[in-house]
Amino acid sequence: MNGPAPLLLSPRPLEAAAFAPYGQVIEPGAARRVLEINGGTARRFHDLARIEPGPEGRVLVSIFQAEPRQLPLLVTLMERHPLASQAFMPLSGRPYLVLVAAPGEELRAASLQLFLAAPGQGVNFNPGTWHHPLLALEGPSDFLVIDREGPGNNCEERALDQPCAIAAGRA
């Protein structure tokens, strides 16, 4: 490989306060209101993410199936959805990685943040938040995805100013 050595990234646990610049962590503990529903046989963990379909957009609900990534992993590209939010909720009971950078025109490898999401923790990316495509671990993983359909270009990809490597191992 030519050029400088890749910047080495190690994940830290996914926590709401640390992730706040990029979006919301979706998990029951993040609910500001918990409602007893269905005659007291269920609880609703209310309003966990700000789903934003953007101008003239409509909300889509899909399931993505992601193949596990082998670590260490070389990262050279990120993407963002400038018109709307994008939410991922794991369905397979496995941890996964979330690699993000703040919204904006500048995208630098040194500004990347890597989080280890526990099983049951979802994320909702704010509009424009740079993120890596799904980083499943331990096996094929399904994710419930809530995002946007509508006019305009809502997916941009950009190369990093220098490659990064996600280290093997866990936070």
C-alpha positions in Angstrom: 0.0 0.0 0.0 1.3 3.4 -0.9 1.0 6.5 1.2 0.7 6.9 5.0 -0.3 4.0 7.2 -4.1 3.8 7.8 -5.4 5.6 10.9 -6.3 2.8 13.4 -9.8 3.0 14.8 -11.0 1.1 17.9 -14.7 1.0 18.9 -16.2 2.4 22.1 -19.6 1.4 23.5 -22.6 3.0 21.9 -24.0 5.5 24.4 -26.7 8.2 23.8 -24.6 11.1 24.9 -21.5 10.3 22.9 -23.7 9.5 19.8 -25.9 12.7 20.1 -23.9 14.8 17.5 -24.7 12.1 14.9 -28.3 11.1 15.8 -30.1 9.1 18.4 -29.6 5.7 19.9 -32.7 3.6 19.7 -33.3 1.5 22.8 -35.9 1.3 25.5 -33.7 3.0 28.1 -33.7 6.2 25.9 -37.4 6.7 26.2 -38.6 9.9 28.0 -42.0 8.4 28.3 -43.1 4.8 28.9 -46.8 4.1 28.4 -48.7 1.1 29.6 -50.8 -0.1 26.6 -53.0 -3.0 25.5 -54.7 -3.3 28.8 -51.5 -3.3 30.7 -50.0 -6.3 28.8 -47.4 -4.2 26.9 -45.3 -1.1 27.3 -44.7 1.5 24.6 -41.2 3.1 24.8 -42.4 6.4 23.2 -40.7 8.6 20.6 -37.2 7.1 20.5 -36.0 8.8 17.3 -36.6 11.9 15.2 -37.6 10.4 11.8 -37.2 13.1 9.2 -38.3 12.2 5.6 -37.3 15.6 4.3 -39.1 17.8 1.7 -41.6 15.9 -0.4 -40.3 12.6 1.0 -42.2 9.6 2.4 -41.0 7.2 5.1 -40.0 3.8 4.0 -39.7 0.7 6.2 -37.4 -2.0 4.9 -35.3 -4.9 6.1 -31.6 -5.0 5.1 -29.6 -8.2 5.3 -25.9 -7.6 6.0 -23.0 -10.0 5.7 -20.5 -9.9 8.6 -17.3 -8.0 8.1 -13.9 -9.4 8.8 -11.7 -7.3 11.1 -9.4 -5.6 10.7 -11.2 -3.8 8.0 -9.8 -1.1 5.7 -12.2 1.9 5.4 -11.8 4.3 2.4 -15.3 5.6 1.8 -18.3 7.0 3.7 -21.8 8.0 2.7 -24.5 10.4 3.9 -28.2 11.1 3.3 -28.4 14.9 3.2 -32.2 15.1 2.8 -33.5 12.9 5.6 -32.7 10.8 8.6 -31.9 7.0 8.4 -32.6 4.6 11.2 -31.3 1.0 11.7 -32.7 -1.4 14.3 -31.0 -4.8 14.5 -33.2 -7.8 14.4 -30.7 -10.7 14.7 -29.5 -10.3 18.3 -25.9 -9.6 17.3 -23.5 -6.6 18.0 -22.5 -4.4 15.1 -20.2 -1.4 14.5 -21.3 2.2 13.7 -18.7 4.4 12.1 -19.7 8.1 11.8 -18.5 11.6 11.3 -20.4 14.9 11.8 -22.5 16.4 9.0 -20.8 19.0 6.8 -18.8 19.3 3.6 -15.5 18.4 5.3 -14.9 14.7 5.8 -11.6 13.8 7.4 -10.4 10.4 8.7 -9.3 12.0 11.9 -12.8 13.1 12.7 -14.4 9.6 12.5 -16.0 8.0 15.6 -16.4 4.2 15.9 -19.1 2.7 18.2 -19.9 -0.8 19.2 -23.6 -1.3 19.3 -24.9 -4.0 21.6 -27.7 -6.4 20.5 -31.0 -4.4 20.8 -29.4 -1.0 20.2 -30.5 0.8 17.1 -29.3 4.1 15.6 -31.0 7.0 13.8 -28.6 9.1 11.8 -29.4 12.8 11.6 -29.8 14.2 8.0 -26.3 14.7 6.5 -24.4 12.5 9.1 -21.5 10.7 7.4 -21.6 7.0 8.1 -20.1 3.7 6.8 -22.5 1.2 5.3 -23.6 -1.6 7.7 -20.8 -3.2 9.7 -22.4 -6.5 10.9 -20.3 -8.8 13.1 -20.5 -12.5 14.1 -22.8 -13.6 11.3 -25.4 -12.5 8.7 -27.6 -9.8 10.4 -31.0 -8.4 9.6 -31.8 -4.7 10.3 -35.2 -2.9 10.2 -34.4 0.3 8.3 -36.5 3.5 8.2 -35.5 6.0 5.6 -36.7 8.2 2.8 -38.1 7.9 -0.7 -38.7 11.0 -2.8 -37.3 13.5 -5.2 -33.7 14.7 -5.0 -30.3 13.0 -4.4 -30.4 11.5 -0.9 -27.3 9.4 -1.1 -23.8 10.8 -1.5 -20.5 8.9 -1.2 -17.1 10.4 -0.6 -13.6 9.0 -0.3 -11.7 9.7 3.0 -8.7 11.9 2.9 -6.7 8.9 4.2 -7.6 5.3 4.8 -8.6 4.0 8.2 -8.4 0.5 9.6 -10.9 -0.8 12.1 -9.0 -2.9 14.6 -9.8 -6.5 15.4 -11.2 -7.1 18.8 -13.9 -5.3 20.9 -14.4 -2.1 22.9 
